[in-house]
Amino acid sequence: MLSLAGSIGWAVAVTLENAARVRTLGQIEIVFAFVLSVFVHHETHKRSDYVASTIVVAGLLILVVS
């Protein structure tokens, strides 16, 4: 059911907005997975992982603001 809801969400988003923009905003999923791994699973990460997540978030913010 969640997969179906996700697919419907993607389809609706692509019809309402530019597909490239929707796909780029979909990259926030990576950051959510990173945050969950830290807080839920108590995983440790390298500094480069934090830098990469920060770059992804900065890129998404630039995209949303522009």
C-alpha positions, 0 to 999 in steps of 0.5 A: 500500500505504501509503495502504491501511495508513493508511486501515485505521489510521484505521478501526481508530482510529475504532472504538476511540476517539471520532472527534473525538479521532482526527481531532484527533490526526491534526493531528500530521501537519501538525507532521511535515510542518513538521519534515521541511521544515526538516530534510530540505529546509532550508526557512526559515519565519517566526516565525509558522509556529513559533508555529502549530506550537507551538500545535498541539503544545500542543493535542494534548498537552492533548488526550492528557493530558485 
